[in-house]
Amino acid sequence: MRYVASLRRGEKAKIRGIRGTALSSKRLADLGFVNESTVEMLMPGSTCIVRINGTVLALGTGYQTVVELLTGESLATSAVA
């Protein structure tokens, strides 16, 4: 399985689901992390910055490892060196 934490800068992928507690799943869903949404990694790190549905958000390590991505469904990357 692949998670948000594995995305490189500029890489996009579709969300498969959330593998956290009911509370963290609801919180992430409220922020737009729902199945088939596209997430883009803007700045990887222990606190990463991502874009989802036009909104830029910071995610701590705990949240990065519960957002599961569709494998083989990475979108075209526009990686920034």
N, CA, C and O atoms as CSV, one atom per row, in Angstrom:
chain,resi,resn,atom,element,x,y,z
A,1,MET,N,N,0.834,-1.185,0.000
A,1,MET,CA,C,0.000,0.000,0.000
A,1,MET,C,C,0.875,1.243,0.000
A,1,MET,O,O,2.018,1.229,0.455
A,2,ARG,N,N,0.317,2.285,-0.510
A,2,ARG,CA,C,1.027,3.551,-0.631
A,2,ARG,C,C,0.259,4.630,0.119
A,2,ARG,O,O,-0.969,4.681,0.069
A,3,TYR,N,N,0.991,5.485,0.811
A,3,TYR,CA,C,0.383,6.527,1.636
A,3,TYR,C,C,0.893,7.903,1.217
A,3,TYR,O,O,1.870,8.010,0.475
A,4,VAL,N,N,0.238,8.942,1.690
A,4,VAL,CA,C,0.626,10.319,1.368
A,4,VAL,C,C,2.110,10.543,1.669
A,4,VAL,O,O,2.796,11.237,0.919
A,5,ALA,N,N,2.603,9.964,2.753
A,5,ALA,CA,C,4.000,10.150,3.145
A,5,ALA,C,C,4.976,9.712,2.054
A,5,ALA,O,O,6.122,10.160,2.045
A,6,SER,N,N,4.545,8.847,1.137
A,6,SER,CA,C,5.441,8.343,0.092
A,6,SER,C,C,5.496,9.228,-1.146
A,6,SER,O,O,6.322,8.990,-2.028
A,7,LEU,N,N,4.646,10.234,-1.236
A,7,LEU,CA,C,4.638,11.111,-2.408
A,7,LEU,C,C,5.870,12.004,-2.433
A,7,LEU,O,O,6.335,12.473,-1.394
A,8,ARG,N,N,6.388,12.230,-3.633
A,8,ARG,CA,C,7.485,13.172,-3.819
A,8,ARG,C,C,6.910,14.551,-4.153
A,8,ARG,O,O,5.743,14.684,-4.524
A,9,ARG,N,N,7.739,15.546,-4.015
A,9,ARG,CA,C,7.320,16.916,-4.320
A,9,ARG,C,C,6.774,16.996,-5.739
A,9,ARG,O,O,7.422,16.545,-6.684
A,10,GLY,N,N,5.583,17.569,-5.890
A,10,GLY,CA,C,4.964,17.725,-7.201
A,10,GLY,C,C,4.165,16.523,-7.669
A,10,GLY,O,O,3.461,16.604,-8.675
A,11,GLU,N,N,4.264,15.413,-6.958
A,11,GLU,CA,C,3.549,14.200,-7.358
A,11,GLU,C,C,2.096,14.262,-6.894
A,11,GLU,O,O,1.789,14.766,-5.813
A,12,LYS,N,N,1.208,13.734,-7.745
A,12,LYS,CA,C,-0.218,13.694,-7.441
A,12,LYS,C,C,-0.686,12.254,-7.445
A,12,LYS,O,O,-0.154,11.418,-8.176
A,13,ALA,N,N,-1.683,11.969,-6.626
A,13,ALA,CA,C,-2.276,10.630,-6.608
A,13,ALA,C,C,-3.713,10.737,-6.113
A,13,ALA,O,O,-4.097,11.716,-5.474
A,14,LYS,N,N,-4.498,9.707,-6.424
A,14,LYS,CA,C,-5.882,9.660,-5.963
A,14,LYS,C,C,-5.970,8.905,-4.647
A,14,LYS,O,O,-5.221,7.961,-4.398
A,15,ILE,N,N,-6.891,9.339,-3.824
A,15,ILE,CA,C,-7.083,8.725,-2.513
A,15,ILE,C,C,-7.943,7.474,-2.633
A,15,ILE,O,O,-8.988,7.472,-3.283
A,16,ARG,N,N,-7.471,6.409,-1.985
A,16,ARG,CA,C,-8.223,5.161,-1.942
A,16,ARG,C,C,-9.089,5.096,-0.690
A,16,ARG,O,O,-10.220,4.611,-0.742
A,17,GLY,N,N,-8.571,5.579,0.429
A,17,GLY,CA,C,-9.329,5.532,1.675
A,17,GLY,C,C,-8.494,6.013,2.841
A,17,GLY,O,O,-7.326,6.372,2.686
A,18,ILE,N,N,-9.106,6.017,4.007
A,18,ILE,CA,C,-8.459,6.431,5.243
A,18,ILE,C,C,-8.390,5.215,6.156
A,18,ILE,O,O,-9.386,4.512,6.333
A,19,ARG,N,N,-7.231,4.965,6.729
A,19,ARG,CA,C,-7.028,3.803,7.598
A,19,ARG,C,C,-6.770,4.226,9.040
A,19,ARG,O,O,-5.906,3.651,9.702
A,20,GLY,N,N,-7.487,5.197,9.528
A,20,GLY,CA,C,-7.276,5.675,10.883
A,20,GLY,C,C,-8.468,5.393,11.776
A,20,GLY,O,O,-9.365,4.633,11.412
A,21,THR,N,N,-8.469,6.000,12.928
A,21,THR,CA,C,-9.587,5.888,13.852
A,21,THR,C,C,-10.800,6.599,13.254
A,21,THR,O,O,-10.681,7.343,12.281
A,22,ALA,N,N,-11.954,6.359,13.845
A,22,ALA,CA,C,-13.169,7.024,13.361
A,22,ALA,C,C,-13.019,8.540,13.443
A,22,ALA,O,O,-13.458,9.259,12.545
A,23,LEU,N,N,-12.403,9.024,14.516
A,23,LEU,CA,C,-12.231,10.466,14.698
A,23,LEU,C,C,-11.283,11.051,13.642
A,23,LEU,O,O,-11.587,12.082,13.042
A,24,SER,N,N,-10.133,10.393,13.414
A,24,SER,CA,C,-9.194,10.935,12.421
A,24,SER,C,C,-9.768,10.804,11.013
A,24,SER,O,O,-9.549,11.678,10.174
A,25,SER,N,N,-10.499,9.725,10.745
A,25,SER,CA,C,-11.122,9.558,9.428
A,25,SER,C,C,-12.132,10.665,9.160
A,25,SER,O,O,-12.180,11.214,8.059
A,26,LYS,N,N,-12.936,10.993,10.162
A,26,LYS,CA,C,-13.932,12.067,9.999
A,26,LYS,C,C,-13.249,13.412,9.804
A,26,LYS,O,O,-13.645,14.206,8.951
A,27,ARG,N,N,-12.224,13.654,10.602
A,27,ARG,CA,C,-11.508,14.930,10.489
A,27,ARG,C,C,-10.914,15.096,9.091
A,27,ARG,O,O,-11.051,16.155,8.478
A,28,LEU,N,N,-10.258,14.056,8.590
A,28,LEU,CA,C,-9.666,14.125,7.251
A,28,LEU,C,C,-10.736,14.247,6.169
A,28,LEU,O,O,-10.554,14.987,5.203
A,29,ALA,N,N,-11.847,13.532,6.321
A,29,ALA,CA,C,-12.940,13.637,5.342
A,29,ALA,C,C,-13.498,15.057,5.319
A,29,ALA,O,O,-13.814,15.585,4.253
A,30,ASP,N,N,-13.619,15.674,6.494
A,30,ASP,CA,C,-14.104,17.052,6.568
A,30,ASP,C,C,-13.165,18.021,5.849
A,30,ASP,O,O,-13.598,19.068,5.367
A,31,LEU,N,N,-11.880,17.668,5.778
A,31,LEU,CA,C,-10.893,18.501,5.090
A,31,LEU,C,C,-10.811,18.204,3.592
A,31,LEU,O,O,-10.085,18.879,2.863
A,32,GLY,N,N,-11.562,17.185,3.130
A,32,GLY,CA,C,-11.589,16.876,1.704
A,32,GLY,C,C,-10.885,15.594,1.312
A,32,GLY,O,O,-10.837,15.260,0.129
A,33,PHE,N,N,-10.336,14.868,2.273
A,33,PHE,CA,C,-9.644,13.613,1.983
A,33,PHE,C,C,-10.669,12.492,1.873
A,33,PHE,O,O,-10.907,11.756,2.830
A,34,VAL,N,N,-11.266,12.375,0.704
A,34,VAL,CA,C,-12.285,11.361,0.445
A,34,VAL,C,C,-11.878,10.555,-0.781
A,34,VAL,O,O,-11.057,10.998,-1.584
A,35,ASN,N,N,-12.459,9.373,-0.916
A,35,ASN,CA,C,-12.129,8.484,-2.028
A,35,ASN,C,C,-12.205,9.202,-3.369
A,35,ASN,O,O,-13.131,9.966,-3.643
A,36,GLU,N,N,-11.204,8.930,-4.190
A,36,GLU,CA,C,-11.094,9.452,-5.562
A,36,GLU,C,C,-10.659,10.915,-5.638
A,36,GLU,O,O,-10.457,11.423,-6.741
A,37,SER,N,N,-10.507,11.612,-4.509
A,37,SER,CA,C,-9.978,12.977,-4.553
A,37,SER,C,C,-8.500,12.925,-4.912
A,37,SER,O,O,-7.816,11.945,-4.617
A,38,THR,N,N,-8.017,13.970,-5.542
A,38,THR,CA,C,-6.603,14.041,-5.912
A,38,THR,C,C,-5.849,14.867,-4.888
A,38,THR,O,O,-6.254,15.976,-4.541
A,39,VAL,N,N,-4.747,14.310,-4.409
A,39,VAL,CA,C,-3.877,15.009,-3.461
A,39,VAL,C,C,-2.535,15.249,-4.150
A,39,VAL,O,O,-2.021,14.373,-4.846
A,40,GLU,N,N,-1.978,16.432,-3.951
A,40,GLU,CA,C,-0.681,16.778,-4.535
A,40,GLU,C,C,0.282,17.146,-3.413
A,40,GLU,O,O,-0.050,17.949,-2.542
A,41,MET,N,N,1.469,16.560,-3.437
A,41,MET,CA,C,2.492,16.875,-2.438
A,41,MET,C,C,3.218,18.148,-2.860
A,41,MET,O,O,3.843,18.195,-3.920
A,42,LEU,N,N,3.131,19.165,-2.032
A,42,LEU,CA,C,3.824,20.422,-2.313
A,42,LEU,C,C,5.177,20.467,-1.624
A,42,LEU,O,O,6.156,20.945,-2.197
A,43,MET,N,N,5.234,19.956,-0.365
A,43,MET,CA,C,6.487,19.948,0.383
A,43,MET,C,C,6.503,18.744,1.320
A,43,MET,O,O,5.808,18.743,2.336
A,44,PRO,N,N,7.284,17.725,0.992
A,44,PRO,CA,C,7.364,16.567,1.877
A,44,PRO,C,C,8.138,16.899,3.149
A,44,PRO,O,O,8.886,17.875,3.196
A,45,GLY,N,N,7.950,16.088,4.162
A,45,GLY,CA,C,8.674,16.270,5.417
A,45,GLY,C,C,7.867,15.727,6.577
A,45,GLY,O,O,6.784,15.175,6.382
A,46,SER,N,N,8.394,15.881,7.794
A,46,SER,CA,C,7.676,15.371,8.963
A,46,SER,C,C,6.332,16.076,9.121
A,46,SER,O,O,5.365,15.470,9.581
A,47,THR,N,N,6.267,17.313,8.754
A,47,THR,CA,C,4.992,18.007,8.553
A,47,THR,C,C,4.994,18.397,7.085
A,47,THR,O,O,5.709,19.312,6.677
A,48,CYS,N,N,4.192,17.699,6.297
A,48,CYS,CA,C,4.190,17.959,4.858
A,48,CYS,C,C,3.099,18.972,4.513
A,48,CYS,O,O,2.188,19.224,5.301
A,49,ILE,N,N,3.214,19.536,3.333
A,49,ILE,CA,C,2.198,20.455,2.829
A,49,ILE,C,C,1.642,19.850,1.551
A,49,ILE,O,O,2.386,19.515,0.629
A,50,VAL,N,N,0.322,19.715,1.511
A,50,VAL,CA,C,-0.358,19.109,0.369
A,50,VAL,C,C,-1.455,20.025,-0.136
A,50,VAL,O,O,-1.913,20.922,0.572
A,51,ARG,N,N,-1.869,19.786,-1.370
A,51,ARG,CA,C,-3.022,20.493,-1.933
A,51,ARG,C,C,-4.088,19.450,-2.221
A,51,ARG,O,O,-3.819,18.416,-2.833
A,52,ILE,N,N,-5.306,19.738,-1.770
A,52,ILE,CA,C,-6.434,18.863,-2.053
A,52,ILE,C,C,-7.653,19.737,-2.287
A,52,ILE,O,O,-7.981,20.596,-1.468
A,53,ASN,N,N,-8.315,19.514,-3.401
A,53,ASN,CA,C,-9.503,20.301,-3.769
A,53,ASN,C,C,-9.237,21.800,-3.724
A,53,ASN,O,O,-10.096,22.575,-3.303
A,54,GLY,N,N,-8.051,22.207,-4.157
A,54,GLY,CA,C,-7.716,23.621,-4.219
A,54,GLY,C,C,-7.303,24.243,-2.900
A,54,GLY,O,O,-7.018,25.439,-2.846
A,55,THR,N,N,-7.266,23.456,-1.837
A,55,THR,CA,C,-6.895,23.956,-0.513
A,55,THR,C,C,-5.522,23.424,-0.134
A,55,THR,O,O,-5.234,22.243,-0.327
A,56,VAL,N,N,-4.679,24.291,0.404
A,56,VAL,CA,C,-3.353,23.890,0.844
A,56,VAL,C,C,-3.411,23.624,2.340
A,56,VAL,O,O,-3.866,24.461,3.119
A,57,LEU,N,N,-2.933,22.420,2.733
A,57,LEU,CA,C,-2.996,21.991,4.126
A,57,LEU,C,C,-1.659,21.433,4.574
A,57,LEU,O,O,-0.894,20.912,3.762
A,58,ALA,N,N,-1.376,21.540,5.865
A,58,ALA,CA,C,-0.210,20.885,6.462
A,58,ALA,C,C,-0.698,19.633,7.171
A,58,ALA,O,O,-1.703,19.659,7.882
A,59,LEU,N,N,0.029,18.528,6.970
A,59,LEU,CA,C,-0.305,17.256,7.619
A,59,LEU,C,C,0.883,16.784,8.438
A,59,LEU,O,O,2.005,16.710,7.938
A,60,GLY,N,N,0.631,16.465,9.699
A,60,GLY,CA,C,1.669,15.877,10.536
A,60,GLY,C,C,1.890,14.426,10.165
A,60,GLY,O,O,1.113,13.850,9.403
A,61,THR,N,N,2.937,13.835,10.693
A,61,THR,CA,C,3.309,12.458,10.376
A,61,THR,C,C,2.163,11.487,10.604
A,61,THR,O,O,1.946,10.595,9.783
A,62,GLY,N,N,1.430,11.636,11.689
A,62,GLY,CA,C,0.334,10.719,11.994
A,62,GLY,C,C,-0.726,10.676,10.915
A,62,GLY,O,O,-1.245,9.603,10.606
A,63,TYR,N,N,-1.055,11.802,10.342
A,63,TYR,CA,C,-2.071,11.840,9.287
A,63,TYR,C,C,-1.525,11.393,7.936
A,63,TYR,O,O,-2.275,10.872,7.111
A,64,GLN,N,N,-0.242,11.588,7.704
A,64,GLN,CA,C,0.356,11.193,6.423
A,64,GLN,C,C,0.325,9.688,6.217
A,64,GLN,O,O,0.304,9.215,5.081
A,65,THR,N,N,0.324,8.937,7.307
A,65,THR,CA,C,0.415,7.485,7.208
A,65,THR,C,C,-0.936,6.781,7.312
A,65,THR,O,O,-0.980,5.553,7.386
A,66,VAL,N,N,-2.030,7.527,7.318
A,66,VAL,CA,C,-3.353,6.888,7.333
A,66,VAL,C,C,-4.134,7.148,6.042
A,66,VAL,O,O,-5.148,6.495,5.796
A,67,VAL,N,N,-3.677,8.087,5.220
A,67,VAL,CA,C,-4.340,8.361,3.946
A,67,VAL,C,C,-3.751,7.418,2.903
A,67,VAL,O,O,-2.614,7.596,2.464
A,68,GLU,N,N,-4.528,6.422,2.513
A,68,GLU,CA,C,-4.075,5.407,1.563
A,68,GLU,C,C,-4.366,5.865,0.138
A,68,GLU,O,O,-5.440,6.392,-0.154
A,69,LEU,N,N,-3.390,5.654,-0.741
A,69,LEU,CA,C,-3.506,6.080,-2.136
A,69,LEU,C,C,-3.734,4.889,-3.046
A,69,LEU,O,O,-3.322,3.771,-2.735
A,70,LEU,N,N,-4.386,5.127,-4.165
A,70,LEU,CA,C,-4.553,4.082,-5.170
A,70,LEU,C,C,-3.191,3.796,-5.791
A,70,LEU,O,O,-2.510,4.721,-6.233
A,71,THR,N,N,-2.792,2.548,-5.831
A,71,THR,CA,C,-1.513,2.200,-6.436
A,71,THR,C,C,-1.691,2.116,-7.940
A,71,THR,O,O,-2.735,1.689,-8.431
A,72,GLY,N,N,-0.672,2.524,-8.660
A,72,GLY,CA,C,-0.738,2.521,-10.110
A,72,GLY,C,C,-1.607,3.628,-10.669
A,72,GLY,O,O,-1.858,3.670,-11.873
A,73,GLU,N,N,-2.070,4.525,-9.813
A,73,GLU,CA,C,-2.959,5.605,-10.241
A,73,GLU,C,C,-2.328,6.974,-10.050
A,73,GLU,O,O,-3.031,7.984,-10.036
A,74,SER,N,N,-1.009,7.017,-9.904
A,74,SER,CA,C,-0.365,8.320,-9.771
A,74,SER,C,C,-0.655,9.126,-11.033
A,74,SER,O,O,-0.632,8.595,-12.143
A,75,LEU,N,N,-0.919,10.370,-10.852
A,75,LEU,CA,C,-1.212,11.243,-11.983
A,75,LEU,C,C,0.094,11.796,-12.523
A,75,LEU,O,O,1.146,11.618,-11.909
A,76,ALA,N,N,0.037,12.452,-13.643
A,76,ALA,CA,C,1.240,13.050,-14.240
A,76,ALA,C,C,1.903,13.941,-13.223
A,76,ALA,O,O,1.245,14.754,-12.573
A,77,THR,N,N,3.200,13.792,-13.082
A,77,THR,CA,C,3.928,14.601,-12.109
A,77,THR,C,C,4.546,15.804,-12.794
A,77,THR,O,O,4.915,15.767,-13.967
A,78,SER,N,N,4.641,16.837,-12.040
A,78,SER,CA,C,5.356,18.022,-12.494
A,78,SER,C,C,6.392,18.308,-11.419
A,78,SER,O,O,6.416,19.388,-10.828
A,79,ALA,N,N,7.241,17.329,-11.178
A,79,ALA,CA,C,8.179,17.381,-10.070
A,79,ALA,C,C,9.061,18.623,-10.164
A,79,ALA,O,O,9.562,18.985,-11.229
A,80,VAL,N,N,9.228,19.249,-9.027
A,80,VAL,CA,C,10.106,20.404,-8.908
A,80,VAL,C,C,11.390,19.920,-8.272
A,80,VAL,O,O,11.353,19.281,-7.221
A,81,ALA,N,N,12.500,20.202,-8.870
A,81,ALA,CA,C,13.786,19.699,-8.350
A,81,ALA,C,C,14.152,20.339,-7.051
A,81,ALA,O,O,15.199,20.028,-6.483
